[in-house]
Amino acid sequence: EDYQLDNVHELGYEDLLVSALISVAPRQITLHIGYEGFKDTLKTIRSVFGDRVHDCQGCPLCEKILTNERLLL
C-alpha cells in the first residue's frame, strides 16, 4: 500500500525522522551531540532500535560543534 503525505506539515520533523529511520532499518545509529530539545524523539529512537543506537564518543564534527558552542558562551 502506498502512502502519500499531502501536507508535510501534518507531521512534525521528529515524526518524519523516526518514520524514515524505521523505513531504512539501519544496523547502527550513531547519535551526535546530545540536544536537549529532542529528548522524546531520542527516547523513541532508543526504544525502537535498542542496542543498535550508540552515542558518539567524540568525532571531528562533534568536537567542532562543541568548540563553537564554548566560544559563544
Phi and psi in degrees as GROMACS dihedral restraints (atoms count N, CA, C in turn):
[ dihedral_restraints ]
;  ai    aj    ak    al  type     phi  dphi    fc
    3     4     5     6     1   -83.8    20    10
    4     5     6     7     1   143.6    20    10
    6     7     8     9     1  -125.8    20    10
    7     8     9    10     1   124.0    20    10
    9    10    11    12     1  -116.8    20    10
   10    11    12    13     1   137.7    20    10
   12    13    14    15     1  -101.0    20    10
   13    14    15    16     1   107.9    20    10
   15    16    17    18     1   -70.6    20    10
   16    17    18    19     1   -32.6    20    10
   18    19    20    21     1  -131.6    20    10
   19    20    21    22     1   105.4    20    10
   21    22    23    24     1   -58.4    20    10
   22    23    24    25     1   -26.5    20    10
   24    25    26    27     1   -72.8    20    10
   25    26    27    28     1   -10.3    20    10
   27    28    29    30     1   -66.5    20    10
   28    29    30    31     1   -31.9    20    10
   30    31    32    33     1  -108.7    20    10
   31    32    33    34     1   144.3    20    10
   33    34    35    36     1   -79.6    20    10
   34    35    36    37     1   166.4    20    10
   36    37    38    39     1   -54.3    20    10
   37    38    39    40     1   -43.1    20    10
   39    40    41    42     1   -64.9    20    10
   40    41    42    43     1   -41.1    20    10
   42    43    44    45     1   -62.7    20    10
   43    44    45    46     1   -42.0    20    10
   45    46    47    48     1   -64.9    20    10
   46    47    48    49     1   -39.4    20    10
   48    49    50    51     1   -61.6    20    10
   49    50    51    52     1   -49.7    20    10
   51    52    53    54     1   -63.0    20    10
   52    53    54    55     1   -42.2    20    10
   54    55    56    57     1   -61.8    20    10
   55    56    57    58     1   -42.8    20    10
   57    58    59    60     1   -63.9    20    10
   58    59    60    61     1   -43.0    20    10
   60    61    62    63     1   -63.0    20    10
   61    62    63    64     1   -40.6    20    10
   63    64    65    66     1   -63.8    20    10
   64    65    66    67     1   -39.7    20    10
   66    67    68    69     1   -63.6    20    10
   67    68    69    70     1   -41.6    20    10
   69    70    71    72     1   -88.1    20    10
   70    71    72    73     1   -14.7    20    10
   72    73    74    75     1    43.4    20    10
   73    74    75    76     1    63.4    20    10
   75    76    77    78     1   -66.8    20    10
   76    77    78    79     1   151.9    20    10
   78    79    80    81     1   -73.2    20    10
   79    80    81    82     1   -28.6    20    10
   81    82    83    84     1  -147.4    20    10
   82    83    84    85     1   142.2    20    10
   84    85    86    87     1  -125.1    20    10
   85    86    87    88     1   125.1    20    10
   87    88    89    90     1  -107.4    20    10
   88    89    90    91     1   122.7    20    10
   90    91    92    93     1   -94.0    20    10
   91    92    93    94     1   122.2    20    10
   93    94    95    96     1  -101.7    20    10
   94    95    96    97     1   138.3    20    10
   96    97    98    99     1    49.8    20    10
   97    98    99   100     1   104.6    20    10
   99   100   101   102     1   -64.7    20    10
  100   101   102   103     1   124.8    20    10
  102   103   104   105     1  -117.8    20    10
  103   104   105   106     1   121.1    20    10
  105   106   107   108     1   -62.6    20    10
  106   107   108   109     1   -24.3    20    10
  108   109   110   111     1   -69.9    20    10
  109   110   111   112     1   -15.7    20    10
  111   112   113   114     1  -117.0    20    10
  112   113   114   115     1    31.5    20    10
  114   115   116   117     1   -55.0    20    10
  115   116   117   118     1   -45.8    20    10
  117   118   119   120     1   -65.0    20    10
  118   119   120   121     1   -40.1    20    10
  120   121   122   123     1   -64.8    20    10
  121   122   123   124     1   -44.9    20    10
  123   124   125   126     1   -64.1    20    10
  124   125   126   127     1   -37.1    20    10
  126   127   128   129     1   -63.0    20    10
  127   128   129   130     1   -42.3    20    10
  129   130   131   132     1   -63.8    20    10
  130   131   132   133     1   -45.3    20    10
  132   133   134   135     1   -60.7    20    10
  133   134   135   136     1   -44.8    20    10
  135   136   137   138     1   -63.6    20    10
  136   137   138   139     1   -37.4    20    10
  138   139   140   141     1   -67.3    20    10
  139   140   141   142     1   -43.4    20    10
  141   142   143   144     1   -72.9    20    10
  142   143   144   145     1   -43.3    20    10
  144   145   146   147     1  -100.1    20    10
  145   146   147   148     1    -9.0    20    10
  147   148   149   150     1    54.1    20    10
  148   149   150   151     1  -125.5    20    10
  150   151   152   153     1   -74.9    20    10
  151   152   153   154     1     1.7    20    10
  153   154   155   156     1   -82.8    20    10
  154   155   156   157     1    -8.5    20    10
  156   157   158   159     1   -97.3    20    10
  157   158   159   160     1   128.2    20    10
  159   160   161   162     1  -130.6    20    10
  160   161   162   163     1   147.8    20    10
  162   163   164   165     1   -89.9    20    10
  163   164   165   166     1   139.7    20    10
  165   166   167   168     1   -61.9    20    10
  166   167   168   169     1   136.8    20    10
  168   169   170   171     1   -98.9    20    10
  169   170   171   172     1    10.9    20    10
  171   172   173   174     1   118.2    20    10
  172   173   174   175     1    80.6    20    10
  174   175   176   177     1   -99.3    20    10
  175   176   177   178     1   169.6    20    10
  177   178   179   180     1   -57.0    20    10
  178   179   180   181     1   -37.2    20    10
  180   181   182   183     1   -64.0    20    10
  181   182   183   184     1   -48.5    20    10
  183   184   185   186     1   -63.4    20    10
  184   185   186   187     1   -41.0    20    10
  186   187   188   189     1   -61.6    20    10
  187   188   189   190     1   -40.9    20    10
  189   190   191   192     1   -64.1    20    10
  190   191   192   193     1   -44.5    20    10
  192   193   194   195     1   -63.8    20    10
  193   194   195   196     1   -44.9    20    10
  195   196   197   198     1   -62.6    20    10
  196   197   198   199     1   -39.6    20    10
  198   199   200   201     1   -63.3    20    10
  199   200   201   202     1   -44.4    20    10
  201   202   203   204     1   -63.5    20    10
  202   203   204   205     1   -39.1    20    10
  204   205   206   207     1   -63.8    20    10
  205   206   207   208     1   -40.6    20    10
  207   208   209   210     1   -64.4    20    10
  208   209   210   211     1   -37.0    20    10
  210   211   212   213     1   -67.1    20    10
  211   212   213   214     1   -30.1    20    10
  213   214   215   216     1   -77.2    20    10
  214   215   216   217     1   -18.7    20    10
